[in-house]
Amino acid sequence: MTGVLPGPAGRIVLLVTSPRLPAGLLTAPAWDVVRGFPVLAGAESELATAVRAAGAEVTVTGTPVPDLLGTVASHGTAVWLAGPAGDEELARELGLRLARQPGLAELELMYGSWDPPGARLLDAVAVMDRLASPGGDPWKRAQTHASLAQYLLEECYEAYDAIAANDLVALREELGDVLLQVVLHARLAENLPEDERWSIDDVAGGLVAKMVRRNPHVFAGTEVGGIDEIIENWERIKRAEKPRASALDGVALSQPALALAAKILHRVDRSGLDLPPPKPPAGADETVRLGANLLETVARAQAAGLDAEAALRQATLDYAATVRAAEQDSVPPS
């Protein structure tokens, strides 16, 4: 007579959920198991409350492994509500136990909900809220939009440097620092008077609405013939949203001088004005003549499709490398 190995006595369902979604937002299979079998958890939680509200019982235990195995022995299936971190240590302990004694139960991992794309942004908002609230970080609580302005510029420049160096690992970190500034500014805005107050949701909501409005070829079925037409539609919609008295309205005047000159020349060219950069007046001092010559250089670069700011930056960096090399050459050998 051929012997048959006995199958598992039952199963333990490790139910993992996203801590960033509402506790009751579970998949249909997840609701089926919590309603159909005994549920255990390591602590009270919003998820435990939601499961109880749906008519299921949840037992909180400090001895999960023996209690789960005992529940399987008596009911066939036991469900474990994993904590926010997923309870990996418990899963490992159970896995080792069942590897040694496979007849006790099968261990099944079930995802009751998943983090949607961008879910970690909710963590960033929550952490910043704690830092900028009473009992948080005194430095952040003392900041204003004006006091933070320099840091926003610095972080953007550092992200630019990472792009220029083609360092994608550094870029990821620097974009995080830029995001920190955005989240902090938005959190500070929540402390403004009621008629001036806004939040990170207002920032994100405005961005979403703008992206939808300005991309009708994606969201409204508008047919386009190519990239040029997409840009033309974007600018047309932008003009309708923000009527301007001048072609130069909206230009960021605090940007570096060469970039500012290039932007203004671009706006003038796009507006159709035939207005070349002015020549320095007769008798102008050296500073005025230098400024006029630099502006003319930027105009020539623009006409040739070149970026004057990037060109000067690269030439300066090359010169800096030459300086460093000369310094090294001048150091006497030790």
Sequence and secondary structure as in RCSB ss.txt:
>XXXX:A:sequence
MTGVLPGPAGRIVLLVTSPRLPAGLLTAPAWDVVRGFPVLAGAESELATAVRAAGAEVTVTGTPVPDLLGTVASH
GTAVWLAGPAGDEELARELGLRLARQPGLAELELMYGSWDPPGARLLDAVAVMDRLASPGGDPWKRAQTHASLAQ
YLLEECYEAYDAIAANDLVALREELGDVLLQVVLHARLAENLPEDERWSIDDVAGGLVAKMVRRNPHVFAGTEVG
GIDEIIENWERIKRAEKPRASALDGVALSQPALALAAKILHRVDRSGLDLPPPKPPAGADETVRLGANLLETVAR
AQAAGLDAEAALRQATLDYAATVRAAEQDSVPPS
>XXXX:A:secstr
        S EEEEEE  TTS TT   HHHHHHHHHS EEESS  HHHHHHHHTT  EEE S HHHHHHHHHHHH
SEEEEE  TT  HHHHHHHHHHHHH TTS EEEEEES    TTTHHHHHHHHHHHHTSTTS HHHHT  HHHHHH
HHHHHHHHHHHHHHTT HHHHHHHHHHHHHHHHHHHHHHTTS TTT   HHHHHHHHHHHHHHH HHHHS    S
SHHHHHHHHHHHHHHHS  SSTTTT  TTS HHHHHHHHHHHHHHHT         TT  HHHHHHHHHHHHHHH
HHHTT  HHHHHHHHHHHHHHHHHHHHHHHS   
